[in-house]
Amino acid sequence: MTIRTRLNLWYAAVLCLTLLVMAGLSYNEFVVEKRQPKQAEKDSASQDMEDLVGILCVTVLPAVVLGLVGGWWLTRQALAPVAAVTRAAGRIHDRNLHEQLPRSGNGDELDQLTEVFNAMTARLNDSFQRIREFTLHASHELKTPLTILHGEMESAMTEEPLTASQRERIASELDEVQRLAKIVDGLTLLTKADAGQIQLKREPLQFDDIVRDIFADAQILAKPESIQVQITNCEPVTIQGDRHRLRQLLLNLIDNAIKYNAPRGLVTIALARVHEHAELIVTNTGPGIPQTSLPRVFDRFYRADPAHGDAVEGCGLGLSIAQWIVSAHDGQIQIVSQPEVKTMVTLRLPTVKAEVKAV
């Protein structure tokens, strides 16, 4: 049955009900009431006016109210399936394309539209799956030749007699091979994460201890660039998570704060417990990120500062990996930047109820 036919039937039912109510009220007013004896006879004009008011009160007004209520119910029933499909479609994203929208099964236009939409999401899911498989296979195939190239270049640097220019050229090529290897590793990680193939280890962790460990590593990373790293606050806080991935997350954030910083700049780290979350803020004094680029900083391979693309090492996957790690820990990450002043990354992770400081 089509939506048009169903609406027509519902509307006809509402009209029939309205007519029945009007007929019943009219019968009661003009037949039953007329049969009852009256105490005093009124003049003709007064009686006609009373009859007119009676008609309006007992037939027209109830019919109007019933029509309005019936129209509201009719509209609500007609739009309810549309609202349900809209809510279900709003929950679809690239990771749950395999889920199907609920169908009514009555074969109307909306049911047919739902079937077409489900077929479309199935094709999209198949396309995404093929892309993931291609990326995984390509990354796997690239690892072996890159490993071989890396080993041969290291051997050439140590075993063969080389001139200064030859050694410099091989060192440059070795850096590029290492950069390619990092890109391949990052793509492999993100592709496996998209496919749900990475299982995180969940255990209670003292997040402040991890932050202090990363602070020690950050000082080593910052020394060649003459960047100063400070911890302004580090409150004890316990979270549930994977130590290895959280270290990777913090290293990515600290590495970016050091690389994209002003000469002899400053990086500050602050950890505090805010309500039921551990809030970590990493701030640097670099050139900042343009406001137009902020919505895309977590996109893969996106570089918000193309002017430093050649001067600063990176492949544009660090923040994408950081965002995945945060999402996998049910957290949030946000970046706010004031160009030429500072850039602030705020990380929030849920804490566990019982906090016991490790001895």
N, C-alpha and C positions, 0 to 999 in steps of 0.2 A: 504494500500500500504506500502511495506517495505521500509526501508531507502535505501537499495541497489537498488531497482527498481527506486525509486525517483531520486537517484544520476545518474543512467544510463540514465534516460529520460532527465534530465537536461544537462548532458554531450552531449547527442546526439543533443539536441537543440543548444548548443553552437557550435558544429562541423558543423551543417547545416548552421547556421548563418555565420560562418567563410567561408564555401564554397561558399555561395551566394555572400558574399562580394568579394571574390577572383574572382568569375565568372564575376561579374559586372565590376570590375576594369580591368580585362583582356579584356573583350569585348570593353571597352572604349579605351584601349591602342592599341589593335591589329586590331580592326575593324573600329571604328570611326576615330581614328587618321590616319589610313592608307588612308582613303578616302579623307582626306584634302590635297590639293596641297601643295607642298613644294617649297620653293624659289630656292633651289639649291640641286643637287644630290650629295650625299657623296659617297666615295668609299666603297666597300663591307666590308672590315675589320672594318672600323669606324662605319658602320651601324650596324654590328653584335654586337659590343661592346655596342653601344647605346641601342640596343634592350635588351641586357642582363641586363644592368643597369636599364632600364625601368621595366623589369620584377621584379627585386629585389625590386625596390622602390614602385611600385604600386600594387604588389600582395603579395610577401613574407613578407615584413616588416609589412604591415597592418594585415596580417593573424597572424603573431607572436604576435603583440600587442593585437589583438582581443582575441587570445587564452589565453594570460596571464591575461587579464582583466576578461575574462569569467571564467578562472580557479579560480581567486581570488573571484569572485562573487559566484561561485559554492561552494567553501570551506566555505565562510562566511554564505551562506544560510544553508549549511549542519550542521554547528557547532552552529548556533544561538540558536536552541532549547536546545542543550546541555548546552550552557552557561546560558540560562534562568533557566533551572532546577538546575544547580549548584548554582546559586545565591539564588534561593528559598530554596534549601536544606541547604545552609550555614546560613540562618536565623532561622533555627529550633533549639530549645533547649527544656529543660525539661518542660517549662511552656507553650509552644505553640504547643505541639505535636498533638493537635486536628486540627491544620491547615493542609490543603491538598495542595500538589504541583499542579500547573496548568497542565492540560492534553491537548494535541492537539486534541485528539479524532479521529485521522486518523488510529489508530490501528497498527502503525509501532512498531519497536523494542523499540524505546525510549518511546513511549506512554505506552507500556506494562511494561517497567522498572519503569516508574512513578507510574503506578497502583500498582505494587508490593511494591514500596517504601511507598506509602500511606497506604497500608495495614499493613506494618511493623510498621509505626509510630502510626497507630491506635491501634495495639496490645500493643505497648510500653505505649501509653497514658492510656490504660485500666489497665496495670500493675502498673503504677505510681499512678493512682487513687485508686486502691485497697490497695496499700501500705499506702497512705495518710489516707484512711478510717480506715484501721487497726490501724494505729498509733493514730488517734483521738479516736477511740473506746477504745483502750487499755489504753490511758492516762486518759480518762474519768472514766473507771472502776477502775483504780488504785487510783484515788483521794479519793474516799470514804474510803477504808480501811486505807490508809495512814493518813487521817484526824482522823479516830477513834483511830489508834495506837498512834498518836501524843497526842490526848487528854487524853488517858488512862495513858500514861507515865508521862505527866505533873501532872495528879492527883496522881499517885503513888509517885511522888517526894515530893508532899506537904502533902498528907494525911497519908501515911503509915509510921510507925517508921522504919527507915532503918539504917543499918550500913554504915560506910564510903565507904566500898568496894561496897556494893549494890547500894548506891547512885551514885558512880562513874560509875558503869556498866550501870545503867539506863540512866545517862547523855550521855554516849557514844552512846547508842542505840538511844536516842532521836536525837542526832546529825546526825546519819545515816538516820533516818526517814526524817529529815528536808532536807538532801541532796537529798534523793530520790524524795521528793516533788518538789524541785527545778528542778530536771531533768524532771519530768513529766510536770511541767509548761512550761519549755523551749521547750520540744518536742511539746506540744500542740500549743504553739505560732508559732513555725516554720512550723508546718503542716498546720495550718490555713492560714499562710502567703503564703505557696506554693499553696494552693487551692484558693487564692484570697478572703478569707473570712474576712479579717481584713481591715476595712476602717479607714484611717488616717484622723484626723481633720486638715484641712488646715487653718491657720490663721497667720497674720504677728506677728513675735516674735522678741524681742530683744535678740539675741543670746548671747550677752555679759552678760546680766543679768542671763541667765541660767548658763553660765560658772562660774560666781561668786557664785551662789547658790551651784553648785557642788563643788567648791573649799572649801566652808565651810564644806560640808559633807566629802570631802576628808581628811581634817585635822583630823576629828574625827576618820575616818577609819585608818589613818596612825599612830595615836598616840600610840596604843598598840605595833606596830612594830618599833617604833622609826624612822619612815621615815619622812623626811622633804618634804613638798609640797610647791611649790612657783608658783606664777603667774608672768611671766616675761613681758607679754604684754596682754592687753585686750581692743582692739579697739571697739568702738560702731559699730555694724553691725546688720542689720535686715534681717531675712530670713522668708520664708513661710514654716510652718510645724506644726507638732503635738508636743506640749510641753511635754506631758507624755512620748512619745516614744523617744524624744531627750534627756530627762533627763535619761531615761533608757540606752540610747546609751553612754552618757558621764559617767554614773556610772560604766558601764561595762569596759570602757577603763581605768578609774581611778583605779578601783578595781584591774584590771590586772597589772597596773603599780605599784601598792603598793605590791601586793602579790608576783609578780615575780621581786623582787628587792633585792639588796645587803643589808646586815645588816647596819642600819643607813644610808641608801641610800637617793637619792634625786629624786623627781618627779617634773618636770617643765611643766607648761601649758602656751601656747602662742596663742592668738587669734588675727588675723589681717585680713583686707580686701585686697585681692589680685585680682585685675581686677574686675570681676563680681562674685567672690566667697568669702565666708567666710572660711578662712583657720585656722584650729585648729591643733596645734602640741602638742602632749603629749609625753614627754621623760622621761625615767627612767634609772637608773644606775645599772640595774640588770645584771645577767649573760648573757643575750642576747639569741637570737634564732639562731641555726645553719642555714647556708645558704641553706642546703638541705631541711630544714623544712619550710622555708618561703613560698613556693608555696602552702602549705597545711594548713596554720594556720587558714584559714577560714572554713576548713572542719569540719563537725559535729563530736564531740567526739574525735577530734584529739588533743593530748597533745604534744606540741613541746618540752617539758622538762620532759621526763619520770623519770629522777632522782629525781625530786621534786614532783612526782605524789602523794605520800602518805603524804608528809609534807605540801603541799599546797592544800587548798580546791578548788574544782572546778569539773566540769563535761565535759568540752570541748565544751560547747554550747554558751558561752558568745560572742566570736568573730563572730560566725555564726549569732547570733541575731543582733549583731552590724552591720554586713555587710548588712543584710536585711533592717534594719532601714535606713541605708545610701542610699541604692538603692531605697527604697520607697520615699526618698526625692530627688531623681535625683542627688545624690552626688557621691563622690568617697572616698575610704579609702585605704591607703597604709601603709605597715609596712616595715621599714628598720632597720636592726640590725647589730651592731658591737659587736661580742661576747666579754664578759668581759669588755666592754666599755659603751655602751648605746644601747637602743632600742627606736626608734622614730616612733610614729604612726601619720600619717598626714591625716586629715579629711577635705574634701572640700565640701561645700554646696552652692548652688546658692543663691544669694541675691535677694531681691526685689528691684525695681527701686527707689521707694520713701522710704527714711529712715527717720523716725521721732522718735526721742528718747522719750521713755515713761517718764512721769514726776512722 
